[in-house]
Amino acid sequence: MLRDFVAIDVETANGSMSSICSLGCVIVRDGRQVDSLYSLVHPEPNYYNYFCQRVHGLSQADTDSAEVFSKVWAEVYRHIVEAFDISSDPYFELANIPFVAHNAPFDEGCLKAAFKVYQMTWPDYLFLDTLRAARRLFGRSLPNHQLQTVAAACGYDLSQHHHALFDAEACAAIALQLL
């Protein structure tokens, strides 16, 4: 059973994978949530399309004064390093702590794209996918495998879907049961 991980969720401003406009992160250690972080992010490129705005409700006015991704990630990184008491070689040790996301290829792809835009070194984080696990474990017993549906099947009430922190919290709850 997975007991130590970082659940993460990002929302994007437009069709560009690098356009992260909000990020939620939940740190789970020994099977319990020990820290969380939510941040609005100044997206790159900095424009919002109608579809994305409709999904998460954020607009350019919400993120105009937000930090850029590289500064937000530095804060996320600091929280993770502190939560797992990593001191000797943070990049190496952090690579051993899995990240968990619902539809992980999307979140991982967005992070990789943002790392590239900001010329940051990608440490080859390990990503686990609760969507894939839900499809395997629940099969056709659920009407779909969307985050809110899987969360409900795991006994977690996700009332504010598409808010990055709430989605990360739901993902953490799912991971504790399915992974």
N, C-alpha and C positions, 0 to 999 in steps of 0.2 A: 504494500500500500504506500502511495506517495504521501510523504509527511512534510517535506521541505521543498518549497517552490515559490515562484513569483507568478501570480496571475496578472495578466496585463490585457488592456483593451485600449485601442485607439479609435478616434473618429477622424475623418478626413474632410477637408473643405471642398474638394473638387475631385475630379477623376485621376489626378496625379497621386501616385502612391506616397510621395514625399510630403503631401500637403496635410500632415497631421495637425489638427486644430485643438484636440484635447487628448489627454492621456490619463488613464487610471491604472493604478498599480496596487496590488495587495500582496503583502509578504506573509507567507505561511511558514511557520517553523514548528516542528514537532506536532503537526496537525492542528495548530491554532493560529489565527490571524494575530500577528504581532505588530504590524504597521500597515499603513496605507498612505497613498499619495494621489492627489488629483491636481492636474494643472491644465489650464488653457495654454495653447501654444500658438505663436504667431506662425501661420502656415507658409510653406514655400512650395509652389508659388502661392502668392497671397491674393487669392480670389475665391469666391464661393459660388458653386453652382446650385441651381434650384433644388435638384434632387437631394444633394447632401444636406442642404439647409433643412429641407423638409424631414429628413430622417432624424437628425439630432437637434435641430432647433437653434444651432449656433449661427452667428453671422459675423461679418468682418468687424462690426462694432464691438463684438464680444472679445475679439482677439487682437485688435489693433495695438493695445498696450501690453500684450502678453509677451513673455520671453520667447526667444527663438528655441528651436528644438535642442540644439547643443547645450544650452544652459539648463533647460528642463531635464535633459538626460543626465547631466552632471549631478543634479539633485536626486534623481531616481537612483542613480548609481551609489551615491553616498548613503541613502537610506538602506539599500540592499547590503552594502558592505558592513554597515553598522549592525543591522539586524542579524546577519550571519557571522558577525565577529571575525571578518576576514582582514588579516593584517599583513601576511607575508607577501603574497603575490596576488593582488585582487583580480587582475585579468585572468590568471590561470584558475584560481579558485572559483570565481564567478561563473566560469564556463562549465563548472560541474554542478551548478544549481539550475535546474530546469525552469524554463518559462512555460507557462500554460496559458492558452488562449482558446476561445471558441471560434473555430475556423482559423486556426493558427497560421496557415499560409498567408492569409490577408494581413494579420497583425505583424508577422515576421517580415513580410514583403514591404510593408510600410516603414518599419523600423530600418530595414536594410537600405531602402531608398533615401530616408532622411539621413542616415549615417553617411551615405555617399554624397548627398548634397552638401553636407557640412564637413566633408573630408575627414570623417572620423573613422578609426579602424574598427571594423566589425569583428568582435571576438569569437565568432562562431558559436553563439548561444544555442543551447539545445531547446527546441520547442516541442511541446506535447499538445495534442489537440483534443479538447473535450467534445467537439462536434464529431470527430471520427470515432471516438470512444462511445459516444451516445448512439451513433448509427449501428455500431457493432453490438452493443449491449441491449439496446431497446428495439432495434430492428423496426418492424412495421407496427409495433404496439403503440407508437405515438403517431399523431396526425402529421407531424413534421419534426424536424430536429433543430428548430430555431432555439436560440438561447433561452428565451422566456418559457418555451414549452419544456425543454429539458430541465431547466431550473425548477419548474413546478413539479415535474416528475420526481425530482430529487428532494422535494419538500421545501424549496426555497422560493419565496415570493419576490419576484423581480417586478416591482411596480413602476420603476422609471427606466425602462429599456432605452438604450442608446445614449445614456449618460455614462461616460467612460469608467468612472469609479464604480457605479452600481453594477455595470456589466462585469467588471473585474471581480467584484465581490461575488456575484452569481457564479462566475466561472470558477472561483476558488471553492465555493460550496459544492459545485458539481465535481470538480477534480478530487476533492476529498472522498467522494463516494464512488467515483467511477475509475479513477486511475490508481 
